[in-house]
Amino acid sequence: MDPETIQGVDAREIETVSKERLFWLRFAPAMEAAYETETGPARSRELFWRGWVAIAIYLSLLLSDWYVTPDIFGTAVFVRVCLVTPAAIVMMAIIWRNPPVWLRESIEVVSVLMAGASH
């Protein structure tokens, strides 16, 4: 491989981008593809394991539901355990398979919105 090229991206292009202000927070397509190839699988694994931590924290909030709103605790259990948690596990299974970047990041947004809406 040419020493001036990293993962198919010209080193001059990397130098140019590092000096520019990225308005849309995006690189050139070749650079985006190289970055995703390099970091995508690790990000998917990290999100998968952090997802289990997030589910544990999310379910631990049932304690506050029980103390603060005991009159609707049954509803809280149903929503958290029967709706949100299974959906989150399905989303984590998709993430484990290292999906395309648009799907992986969309799943993250949807999971946060879903958890917030369930309150």
The first five atom37 places (N, CA, C, CB, O) and aatype in JSON, in Angstrom:
{
  "aatype": [12, 3, 14, 6, 16, 9, 5, 7, 19, 3, 0, 1, 6, 9, 6, 16, 19, 15, 11, 6, 1, 10, 13, 17, 10, 1, 13, 0, 14, 0, 12, 6, 0, 0, 18, 6, 16, 6, 16, 7, 14, 0, 1, 15, 1, 6, 10, 13, 17, 1, 7, 17, 19, 0, 9, 0, 9, 18, 10, 15, 10, 10, 10, 15, 3, 17, 18, 19, 16, 14, 3, 9, 13, 7, 16, 0, 19, 13, 19, 1, 19, 4, 10, 19, 16, 14, 0, 0, 9, 19, 12, 12, 0, 9, 9, 17, 1, 2, 14, 14, 19, 17, 10, 1, 6, 15, 9, 6, 19, 19, 15, 19, 10, 12, 0, 7, 0, 15, 8],
  "atom_mask": [
    [1, 1, 1, 1, 1],
    [1, 1, 1, 1, 1],
    [1, 1, 1, 1, 1],
    [1, 1, 1, 1, 1],
    [1, 1, 1, 1, 1],
    [1, 1, 1, 1, 1],
    [1, 1, 1, 1, 1],
    [1, 1, 1, 0, 1],
    [1, 1, 1, 1, 1],
    [1, 1, 1, 1, 1],
    [1, 1, 1, 1, 1],
    [1, 1, 1, 1, 1],
    [1, 1, 1, 1, 1],
    [1, 1, 1, 1, 1],
    [1, 1, 1, 1, 1],
    [1, 1, 1, 1, 1],
    [1, 1, 1, 1, 1],
    [1, 1, 1, 1, 1],
    [1, 1, 1, 1, 1],
    [1, 1, 1, 1, 1],
    [1, 1, 1, 1, 1],
    [1, 1, 1, 1, 1],
    [1, 1, 1, 1, 1],
    [1, 1, 1, 1, 1],
    [1, 1, 1, 1, 1],
    [1, 1, 1, 1, 1],
    [1, 1, 1, 1, 1],
    [1, 1, 1, 1, 1],
    [1, 1, 1, 1, 1],
    [1, 1, 1, 1, 1],
    [1, 1, 1, 1, 1],
    [1, 1, 1, 1, 1],
    [1, 1, 1, 1, 1],
    [1, 1, 1, 1, 1],
    [1, 1, 1, 1, 1],
    [1, 1, 1, 1, 1],
    [1, 1, 1, 1, 1],
    [1, 1, 1, 1, 1],
    [1, 1, 1, 1, 1],
    [1, 1, 1, 0, 1],
    [1, 1, 1, 1, 1],
    [1, 1, 1, 1, 1],
    [1, 1, 1, 1, 1],
    [1, 1, 1, 1, 1],
    [1, 1, 1, 1, 1],
    [1, 1, 1, 1, 1],
    [1, 1, 1, 1, 1],
    [1, 1, 1, 1, 1],
    [1, 1, 1, 1, 1],
    [1, 1, 1, 1, 1],
    [1, 1, 1, 0, 1],
    [1, 1, 1, 1, 1],
    [1, 1, 1, 1, 1],
    [1, 1, 1, 1, 1],
    [1, 1, 1, 1, 1],
    [1, 1, 1, 1, 1],
    [1, 1, 1, 1, 1],
    [1, 1, 1, 1, 1],
    [1, 1, 1, 1, 1],
    [1, 1, 1, 1, 1],
    [1, 1, 1, 1, 1],
    [1, 1, 1, 1, 1],
    [1, 1, 1, 1, 1],
    [1, 1, 1, 1, 1],
    [1, 1, 1, 1, 1],
    [1, 1, 1, 1, 1],
    [1, 1, 1, 1, 1],
    [1, 1, 1, 1, 1],
    [1, 1, 1, 1, 1],
    [1, 1, 1, 1, 1],
    [1, 1, 1, 1, 1],
    [1, 1, 1, 1, 1],
    [1, 1, 1, 1, 1],
    [1, 1, 1, 0, 1],
    [1, 1, 1, 1, 1],
    [1, 1, 1, 1, 1],
    [1, 1, 1, 1, 1],
    [1, 1, 1, 1, 1],
    [1, 1, 1, 1, 1],
    [1, 1, 1, 1, 1],
    [1, 1, 1, 1, 1],
    [1, 1, 1, 1, 1],
    [1, 1, 1, 1, 1],
    [1, 1, 1, 1, 1],
    [1, 1, 1, 1, 1],
    [1, 1, 1, 1, 1],
    [1, 1, 1, 1, 1],
    [1, 1, 1, 1, 1],
    [1, 1, 1, 1, 1],
    [1, 1, 1, 1, 1],
    [1, 1, 1, 1, 1],
    [1, 1, 1, 1, 1],
    [1, 1, 1, 1, 1],
    [1, 1, 1, 1, 1],
    [1, 1, 1, 1, 1],
    [1, 1, 1, 1, 1],
    [1, 1, 1, 1, 1],
    [1, 1, 1, 1, 1],
    [1, 1, 1, 1, 1],
    [1, 1, 1, 1, 1],
    [1, 1, 1, 1, 1],
    [1, 1, 1, 1, 1],
    [1, 1, 1, 1, 1],
    [1, 1, 1, 1, 1],
    [1, 1, 1, 1, 1],
    [1, 1, 1, 1, 1],
    [1, 1, 1, 1, 1],
    [1, 1, 1, 1, 1],
    [1, 1, 1, 1, 1],
    [1, 1, 1, 1, 1],
    [1, 1, 1, 1, 1],
    [1, 1, 1, 1, 1],
    [1, 1, 1, 1, 1],
    [1, 1, 1, 1, 1],
    [1, 1, 1, 1, 1],
    [1, 1, 1, 0, 1],
    [1, 1, 1, 1, 1],
    [1, 1, 1, 1, 1],
    [1, 1, 1, 1, 1]
  ],
  "atom_positions": [
    [[0.85, -1.18, 0.0], [0.0, 0.0, 0.0], [0.89, 1.24, 0.0], [-0.96, 0.0, 1.23], [1.94, 1.27, 0.64]],
    [[0.46, 2.22, -0.71], [1.19, 3.48, -0.79], [1.23, 4.13, 0.59], [0.53, 4.43, -1.83], [0.18, 4.23, 1.24]],
    [[2.41, 4.57, 1.08], [2.48, 5.19, 2.4], [1.68, 6.49, 2.5], [3.91, 5.46, 2.76], [1.38, 6.96, 3.59]],
    [[1.35, 7.06, 1.35], [0.56, 8.28, 1.35], [-0.94, 8.01, 1.44], [0.86, 9.09, 0.1], [-1.75, 8.94, 1.47]],
    [[-1.31, 6.72, 1.49], [-2.72, 6.35, 1.52], [-3.0, 5.51, 2.77], [-3.11, 5.57, 0.24], [-2.27, 4.57, 3.06]],
    [[-4.04, 5.86, 3.48], [-4.45, 5.11, 4.67], [-5.87, 4.62, 4.42], [-4.36, 5.99, 5.98], [-6.79, 5.43, 4.27]],
    [[-6.05, 3.29, 4.39], [-7.37, 2.69, 4.16], [-8.05, 3.29, 2.92], [-8.27, 2.89, 5.39], [-9.26, 3.5, 2.92]],
    [[-7.29, 3.56, 1.89], [-7.86, 4.08, 0.65], [-8.14, 5.57, 0.68], [0.0, 0.0, 0.0], [-8.75, 6.1, -0.25]],
    [[-7.7, 6.26, 1.73], [-7.91, 7.71, 1.83], [-6.56, 8.39, 1.71], [-8.62, 8.1, 3.18], [-5.61, 8.03, 2.41]],
    [[-6.48, 9.34, 0.83], [-5.24, 10.08, 0.61], [-4.86, 10.85, 1.87], [-5.39, 11.04, -0.59], [-5.7, 11.51, 2.48]],
    [[-3.59, 10.76, 2.26], [-3.11, 11.44, 3.47], [-3.29, 12.95, 3.37], [-1.63, 11.1, 3.72], [-3.51, 13.63, 4.37]],
    [[-3.2, 13.49, 2.16], [-3.42, 14.93, 1.98], [-4.86, 15.3, 2.31], [-3.07, 15.37, 0.53], [-5.12, 16.37, 2.88]],
    [[-5.79, 14.42, 1.96], [-7.2, 14.67, 2.28], [-7.41, 14.69, 3.79], [-8.11, 13.6, 1.62], [-8.15, 15.52, 4.31]],
    [[-6.76, 13.78, 4.48], [-6.85, 13.75, 5.95], [-6.3, 15.04, 6.53], [-6.08, 12.54, 6.53], [-6.89, 15.63, 7.43]],
    [[-5.17, 15.49, 6.02], [-4.56, 16.73, 6.49], [-5.48, 17.92, 6.23], [-3.19, 16.96, 5.81], [-5.62, 18.8, 7.09]],
    [[-6.11, 17.96, 5.07], [-7.0, 19.06, 4.72], [-8.21, 19.09, 5.65], [-7.47, 18.94, 3.26], [-8.59, 20.15, 6.15]],
    [[-8.8, 17.92, 5.88], [-9.98, 17.85, 6.74], [-9.64, 18.24, 8.17], [-10.59, 16.44, 6.71], [-10.44, 18.88, 8.84]],
    [[-8.47, 17.86, 8.63], [-8.1, 18.18, 10.01], [-7.93, 19.68, 10.22], [-6.81, 17.47, 10.39], [-8.0, 20.15, 11.36]],
    [[-7.72, 20.43, 9.16], [-7.57, 21.88, 9.27], [-8.88, 22.63, 9.04], [-6.54, 22.38, 8.28], [-9.0, 23.8, 9.39]],
    [[-9.87, 21.96, 8.46], [-11.13, 22.6, 8.14], [-12.11, 22.49, 9.3], [-11.74, 21.99, 6.87], [-11.99, 21.62, 10.17]],
    [[-13.07, 23.38, 9.29], [-14.18, 23.29, 10.22], [-15.29, 22.51, 9.52], [-14.67, 24.72, 10.69], [-15.77, 22.93, 8.46]],
    [[-15.7, 21.39, 10.09], [-16.69, 20.54, 9.45], [-18.1, 20.98, 9.88], [-16.45, 19.04, 9.82], [-18.55, 20.67, 10.98]],
    [[-18.77, 21.69, 9.01], [-20.08, 22.24, 9.33], [-21.11, 21.13, 9.62], [-20.58, 23.11, 8.19], [-21.87, 21.24, 10.59]],
    [[-21.14, 20.09, 8.82], [-22.13, 19.03, 8.99], [-21.6, 17.86, 9.8], [-22.6, 18.53, 7.65], [-22.28, 16.84, 9.94]],
    [[-20.39, 17.99, 10.34], [-19.76, 16.91, 11.11], [-19.69, 15.61, 10.31], [-20.53, 16.67, 12.4], [-19.96, 14.53, 10.83]],
    [[-19.32, 15.74, 9.06], [-19.16, 14.58, 8.19], [-17.86, 14.73, 7.42], [-20.37, 14.42, 7.21], [-17.43, 15.83, 7.09]],
    [[-17.26, 13.59, 7.15], [-16.07, 13.55, 6.33], [-16.47, 13.28, 4.88], [-15.07, 12.48, 6.83], [-17.64, 13.06, 4.58]],
    [[-15.49, 13.31, 4.02], [-15.71, 12.9, 2.64], [-16.14, 11.43, 2.64], [-14.41, 13.12, 1.76], [-15.76, 10.69, 3.55]],
    [[-16.93, 10.99, 1.66], [-17.44, 9.62, 1.66], [-16.36, 8.54, 1.83], [-18.17, 9.37, 0.38], [-16.57, 7.58, 2.57]],
    [[-15.22, 8.69, 1.16], [-14.16, 7.68, 1.3], [-13.62, 7.65, 2.72], [-13.02, 7.97, 0.31], [-13.33, 6.59, 3.26]],
    [[-13.5, 8.82, 3.32], [-13.0, 8.9, 4.69], [-14.03, 8.34, 5.67], [-12.64, 10.35, 5.05], [-13.67, 7.65, 6.63]],
    [[-15.3, 8.65, 5.44], [-16.37, 8.09, 6.29], [-16.35, 6.57, 6.22], [-17.76, 8.63, 5.85], [-16.47, 5.9, 7.25]],
    [[-16.21, 6.02, 5.02], [-16.21, 4.57, 4.85], [-15.01, 3.94, 5.55], [-16.2, 4.2, 3.35], [-15.14, 2.9, 6.19]],
    [[-13.85, 4.57, 5.43], [-12.65, 4.05, 6.09], [-12.81, 4.09, 7.61], [-11.4, 4.86, 5.66], [-12.45, 3.14, 8.31]],
    [[-13.36, 5.18, 8.1], [-13.57, 5.32, 9.55], [-14.55, 4.26, 10.05], [-14.1, 6.73, 9.91], [-14.31, 3.63, 11.09]],
    [[-15.63, 4.05, 9.33], [-16.63, 3.06, 9.73], [-16.05, 1.65, 9.68], [-17.87, 3.15, 8.84], [-16.32, 0.84, 10.56]],
    [[-15.26, 1.37, 8.66], [-14.6, 0.05, 8.56], [-13.7, -0.18, 9.76], [-13.79, -0.06, 7.25], [-13.63, -1.28, 10.3]],
    [[-13.01, 0.87, 10.16], [-12.05, 0.77, 11.27], [-12.74, 0.67, 12.63], [-11.13, 1.98, 11.25], [-12.29, -0.09, 13.49]],
    [[-13.81, 1.42, 12.84], [-14.39, 1.54, 14.19], [-15.77, 0.91, 14.35], [-14.47, 2.97, 14.56], [-16.21, 0.7, 15.48]],
    [[-16.46, 0.61, 13.26], [-17.84, 0.13, 13.34], [-18.04, -1.12, 14.18], [0.0, 0.0, 0.0], [-18.91, -1.11, 15.06]],
    [[-17.28, -2.19, 13.96], [-17.48, -3.4, 14.77], [-17.24, -3.17, 16.27], [-16.56, -4.5, 14.28], [-17.98, -3.69, 17.11]],
    [[-16.22, -2.38, 16.59], [-15.95, -2.1, 18.01], [-17.08, -1.28, 18.62], [-14.6, -1.36, 18.18], [-17.47, -1.5, 19.77]],
    [[-17.61, -0.33, 17.86], [-18.73, 0.49, 18.38], [-19.95, -0.39, 18.61], [-19.07, 1.65, 17.39], [-20.64, -0.23, 19.61]],
    [[-20.22, -1.3, 17.69], [-21.38, -2.19, 17.87], [-21.22, -3.03, 19.12], [-21.55, -3.1, 16.64], [-22.17, -3.17, 19.9]],
    [[-20.04, -3.59, 19.34], [-19.81, -4.4, 20.55], [-19.97, -3.56, 21.81], [-18.42, -5.03, 20.51], [-20.58, -4.0, 22.78]],
    [[-19.42, -2.35, 21.78], [-19.51, -1.47, 22.94], [-20.97, -1.1, 23.24], [-18.69, -0.19, 22.72], [-21.39, -1.13, 24.39]],
    [[-21.73, -0.77, 22.2], [-23.14, -0.43, 22.4], [-23.93, -1.63, 22.92], [-23.74, 0.08, 21.08], [-24.84, -1.47, 23.73]],
    [[-23.58, -2.82, 22.45], [-24.26, -4.02, 22.91], [-24.07, -4.2, 24.42], [-23.74, -5.26, 22.16], [-25.05, -4.4, 25.15]],
    [[-22.84, -4.14, 24.89], [-22.58, -4.35, 26.32], [-23.12, -3.2, 27.17], [-21.08, -4.53, 26.57], [-23.61, -3.43, 28.27]],
    [[-23.02, -1.99, 26.68], [-23.6, -0.86, 27.41], [-25.13, -0.95, 27.44], [-23.17, 0.48, 26.76], [-25.77, -0.46, 28.37]],
    [[-25.69, -1.57, 26.44], [-27.14, -1.78, 26.42], [-27.6, -2.62, 27.59], [0.0, 0.0, 0.0], [-28.64, -2.34, 28.19]],
    [[-26.84, -3.66, 27.94], [-27.2, -4.48, 29.1], [-27.14, -3.67, 30.39], [-26.28, -5.71, 29.2], [-27.98, -3.83, 31.27]],
    [[-26.14, -2.81, 30.5], [-26.04, -1.94, 31.67], [-27.23, -1.0, 31.71], [-24.71, -1.14, 31.67], [-27.82, -0.78, 32.76]],
    [[-27.57, -0.44, 30.57], [-28.71, 0.48, 30.5], [-30.01, -0.22, 30.88], [-28.82, 1.08, 29.09], [-30.84, 0.37, 31.57]],
    [[-30.2, -1.45, 30.43], [-31.41, -2.19, 30.8], [-31.46, -2.42, 32.3], [-31.48, -3.54, 30.05], [-32.51, -2.27, 32.91]],
    [[-30.34, -2.77, 32.91], [-30.3, -2.99, 34.35], [-30.66, -1.72, 35.11], [-28.91, -3.49, 34.78], [-31.43, -1.75, 36.07]],
    [[-30.1, -0.59, 34.68], [-30.43, 0.69, 35.32], [-31.89, 1.02, 35.11], [-29.53, 1.83, 34.78], [-32.59, 1.45, 36.03]],
    [[-32.36, 0.83, 33.89], [-33.76, 1.12, 33.55], [-34.71, 0.3, 34.41], [-34.02, 0.83, 32.06], [-35.69, 0.84, 34.93]],
    [[-34.43, -0.99, 34.57], [-35.3, -1.83, 35.39], [-35.18, -1.51, 36.87], [-34.98, -3.3, 35.15], [-36.13, -1.69, 37.63]],
    [[-34.02, -1.03, 37.3], [-33.88, -0.65, 38.71], [-34.75, 0.55, 39.06], [-32.41, -0.33, 39.03], [-35.05, 0.78, 40.24]],
    [[-35.16, 1.31, 38.06], [-36.06, 2.44, 38.31], [-37.45, 1.99, 38.75], [-36.18, 3.3, 37.06], [-38.26, 2.8, 39.18]],
    [[-37.71, 0.69, 38.65], [-38.97, 0.17, 39.19], [-39.06, 0.41, 40.69], [-39.1, -1.34, 38.89], [-40.16, 0.55, 41.23]],
    [[-37.92, 0.46, 41.37], [-37.92, 0.76, 42.81], [-38.5, 2.15, 43.06], [-36.5, 0.67, 43.38], [-39.32, 2.33, 43.96]],
    [[-38.07, 3.13, 42.28], [-38.62, 4.48, 42.47], [-40.09, 4.53, 42.06], [-37.8, 5.51, 41.66], [-40.87, 5.26, 42.66]],
    [[-40.46, 3.75, 41.05], [-41.88, 3.69, 40.67], [-42.72, 3.16, 41.84], [-42.08, 2.79, 39.43], [-43.81, 3.66, 42.12]],
    [[-42.19, 2.17, 42.51], [-42.92, 1.55, 43.63], [-43.08, 2.54, 44.78], [-42.19, 0.29, 44.11], [-44.14, 2.59, 45.4]],
    [[-42.03, 3.31, 45.07], [-42.1, 4.28, 46.17], [-42.89, 5.53, 45.82], [-40.71, 4.67, 46.6], [-43.65, 6.03, 46.64]],
    [[-42.72, 6.04, 44.61], [-43.31, 7.32, 44.23], [-44.74, 7.18, 43.73], [-42.47, 7.98, 43.18], [-45.6, 7.99, 44.07]],
    [[-44.99, 6.16, 42.93], [-46.32, 6.0, 42.34], [-46.83, 4.56, 42.53], [-46.3, 6.36, 40.84], [-46.99, 3.82, 41.56]],
    [[-47.06, 4.18, 43.78], [-47.5, 2.79, 44.01], [-48.85, 2.47, 43.37], [-47.56, 2.52, 45.49], [-49.14, 1.31, 43.1]],
    [[-49.67, 3.49, 43.14], [-50.99, 3.26, 42.56], [-50.92, 2.79, 41.1], [-51.82, 4.52, 42.65], [-51.84, 2.12, 40.62]],
    [[-49.85, 3.12, 40.39], [-49.72, 2.68, 39.01], [-48.49, 1.78, 38.82], [-49.63, 3.89, 38.06], [-47.97, 1.65, 37.71]],
    [[-48.04, 1.17, 39.89], [-46.86, 0.32, 39.82], [-47.05, -0.84, 38.85], [-46.52, -0.21, 41.21], [-46.11, -1.2, 38.13]],
    [[-48.23, -1.43, 38.82], [-48.5, -2.54, 37.9], [-48.32, -2.12, 36.45], [0.0, 0.0, 0.0], [-47.79, -2.88, 35.64]],
    [[-48.78, -0.93, 36.13], [-48.6, -0.41, 34.78], [-47.13, -0.19, 34.47], [-49.38, 0.9, 34.61], [-46.66, -0.49, 33.37]],
    [[-46.41, 0.35, 35.45], [-44.97, 0.58, 35.27], [-44.23, -0.73, 35.01], [-44.39, 1.29, 36.5], [-43.37, -0.79, 34.14]],
    [[-44.58, -1.76, 35.76], [-43.95, -3.07, 35.56], [-44.26, -3.59, 34.16], [-44.43, -4.08, 36.63], [-43.37, -4.07, 33.46]],
    [[-45.52, -3.49, 33.76], [-45.9, -3.97, 32.44], [-45.13, -3.23, 31.34], [-47.41, -3.8, 32.23], [-44.58, -3.86, 30.44]],
    [[-45.1, -1.91, 31.42], [-44.43, -1.12, 30.38], [-42.94, -1.41, 30.35], [-44.67, 0.39, 30.6], [-42.37, -1.64, 29.29]],
    [[-42.3, -1.41, 31.53], [-40.85, -1.61, 31.58], [-40.43, -3.04, 31.22], [-40.33, -1.27, 32.97], [-39.5, -3.25, 30.44]],
    [[-41.14, -4.02, 31.8], [-40.72, -5.42, 31.65], [-41.28, -6.08, 30.39], [-41.15, -6.22, 32.86], [-40.59, -6.86, 29.74]],
    [[-42.51, -5.76, 30.04], [-43.15, -6.47, 28.93], [-43.08, -5.74, 27.59], [-44.58, -6.71, 29.28], [-43.24, -6.36, 26.55]],
    [[-42.86, -4.45, 27.61], [-42.81, -3.7, 26.35], [-41.4, -3.2, 26.01], [-43.76, -2.52, 26.42], [-40.83, -3.57, 24.98]],
    [[-40.86, -2.37, 26.89], [-39.6, -1.71, 26.56], [-38.41, -2.67, 26.6], [-39.35, -0.56, 27.53], [-37.59, -2.67, 25.69]],
    [[-38.31, -3.48, 27.64], [-37.16, -4.38, 27.76], [-37.07, -5.38, 26.6], [-37.22, -5.13, 29.08], [-35.99, -5.53, 26.04]],
    [[-38.14, -6.07, 26.22], [-38.02, -6.97, 25.06], [-37.64, -6.23, 23.78], [-39.33, -7.72, 24.85], [-36.84, -6.73, 22.98]],
    [[-38.2, -5.05, 23.58], [-37.84, -4.27, 22.38], [-36.36, -3.89, 22.42], [-38.72, -2.99, 22.27], [-35.68, -3.94, 21.39]],
    [[-35.87, -3.52, 23.59], [-34.45, -3.18, 23.72], [-33.56, -4.38, 23.45], [-34.16, -2.61, 25.12], [-32.5, -4.25, 22.84]],
    [[-33.97, -5.55, 23.9], [-33.18, -6.76, 23.67], [-33.13, -7.1, 22.17], [-33.77, -7.96, 24.46], [-32.1, -7.51, 21.65]],
    [[-34.25, -6.92, 21.48], [-34.26, -7.13, 20.03], [-33.31, -6.14, 19.35], [-35.7, -6.98, 19.46], [-32.55, -6.52, 18.46]],
    [[-33.36, -4.89, 19.76], [-32.48, -3.88, 19.18], [-31.01, -4.22, 19.46], [-32.82, -2.48, 19.73], [-30.16, -4.02, 18.6]],
    [[-30.73, -4.72, 20.65], [-29.35, -5.1, 20.97], [-28.9, -6.29, 20.13], [-29.23, -5.44, 22.46], [-27.73, -6.36, 19.73]],
    [[-29.8, -7.21, 19.86], [-29.45, -8.35, 19.0], [-29.09, -7.87, 17.59], [-30.61, -9.36, 18.94], [-28.19, -8.42, 16.96]],
    [[-29.79, -6.86, 17.12], [-29.47, -6.29, 15.8], [-28.11, -5.61, 15.85], [-30.56, -5.28, 15.36], [-27.29, -5.78, 14.94]],
    [[-27.86, -4.86, 16.9], [-26.58, -4.16, 17.04], [-25.42, -5.16, 17.13], [-26.59, -3.26, 18.29], [-24.35, -4.91, 16.59]],
    [[-25.64, -6.29, 17.8], [-24.58, -7.3, 17.94], [-24.08, -7.76, 16.57], [-25.1, -8.5, 18.74], [-22.91, -8.12, 16.43]],
    [[-24.95, -7.75, 15.57], [-24.59, -8.23, 14.23], [-23.89, -7.16, 13.38], [-25.82, -8.71, 13.51], [-23.67, -7.36, 12.19]],
    [[-23.54, -6.03, 14.01], [-22.83, -4.94, 13.33], [-23.58, -4.47, 12.08], [-21.42, -5.38, 12.95], [-23.11, -4.66, 10.96]],
    [[-24.76, -3.86, 12.29], [-25.56, -3.41, 11.14], [-24.94, -2.18, 10.48], [-27.01, -3.09, 11.59], [-23.96, -1.63, 10.98]],
    [[-25.5, -1.76, 9.35], [-25.02, -0.51, 8.73], [-25.11, 0.65, 9.72], [-25.84, -0.19, 7.44], [-25.95, 0.65, 10.61]],
    [[-24.24, 1.61, 9.54], [-24.13, 2.71, 10.49], [-25.47, 3.44, 10.69], [-23.07, 3.7, 10.03], [-25.8, 3.8, 11.82]],
    [[-26.22, 3.65, 9.62], [-27.49, 4.38, 9.76], [-28.46, 3.61, 10.65], [-28.13, 4.62, 8.36], [-29.19, 4.22, 11.44]],
    [[-28.48, 2.29, 10.55], [-29.38, 1.49, 11.37], [-28.9, 1.44, 12.81], [-29.49, 0.07, 10.8], [-29.7, 1.58, 13.74]],
    [[-27.6, 1.26, 12.99], [-27.04, 1.2, 14.35], [-27.34, 2.49, 15.12], [-25.53, 0.96, 14.29], [-27.8, 2.44, 16.26]],
    [[-27.08, 3.61, 14.51], [-27.28, 4.89, 15.2], [-28.77, 5.21, 15.36], [-26.58, 6.02, 14.44], [-29.16, 5.83, 16.34]],
    [[-29.6, 4.8, 14.4], [-31.04, 4.99, 14.54], [-31.6, 4.18, 15.7], [-31.76, 4.6, 13.24], [-32.48, 4.64, 16.42]],
    [[-31.08, 2.98, 15.87], [-31.51, 2.14, 16.99], [-31.18, 2.83, 18.31], [-30.84, 0.75, 16.93], [-31.98, 2.79, 19.24]],
    [[-30.03, 3.44, 18.39], [-29.65, 4.13, 19.61], [-30.62, 5.28, 19.91], [-28.22, 4.67, 19.51], [-31.06, 5.45, 21.05]],
    [[-30.96, 6.05, 18.9], [-31.9, 7.16, 19.1], [-33.27, 6.64, 19.51], [-32.02, 8.0, 17.8], [-33.87, 7.15, 20.45]],
    [[-33.76, 5.62, 18.82], [-35.08, 5.06, 19.12], [-35.12, 4.49, 20.53], [-35.46, 3.97, 18.1], [-36.11, 4.66, 21.24]],
    [[-34.06, 3.81, 20.95], [-34.06, 3.21, 22.28], [-34.11, 4.28, 23.38], [-32.82, 2.33, 22.47], [-34.79, 4.1, 24.39]],
    [[-33.4, 5.37, 23.18], [-33.44, 6.44, 24.18], [-34.81, 7.1, 24.2], [-32.35, 7.49, 23.9], [-35.34, 7.38, 25.28]],
    [[-35.38, 7.36, 23.03], [-36.72, 7.95, 22.98], [-37.77, 7.04, 23.59], [-37.1, 8.28, 21.55], [-38.69, 7.49, 24.28]],
    [[-37.63, 5.73, 23.32], [-38.57, 4.75, 23.85], [-38.49, 4.71, 25.39], [-38.29, 3.34, 23.26], [-39.52, 4.69, 26.06]],
    [[-37.29, 4.7, 25.93], [-37.14, 4.68, 27.38], [-37.69, 5.95, 28.0], [-35.67, 4.5, 27.77], [-38.35, 5.9, 29.04]],
    [[-37.43, 7.08, 27.38], [-37.95, 8.35, 27.9], [-39.46, 8.43, 27.82], [0.0, 0.0, 0.0], [-40.11, 8.91, 28.75]],
    [[-40.02, 7.96, 26.72], [-41.48, 8.01, 26.56], [-42.19, 7.07, 27.53], [-41.85, 7.65, 25.12], [-43.35, 7.3, 27.87]],
    [[-41.51, 6.02, 27.96], [-42.17, 5.06, 28.84], [-42.39, 5.61, 30.25], [-41.35, 3.79, 28.92], [-43.14, 5.03, 31.03]],
    [[-41.76, 6.7, 30.57], [-41.97, 7.28, 31.9], [-43.29, 8.01, 31.94], [-40.83, 8.23, 32.27], [-43.65, 8.57, 32.97]]
  ]
}
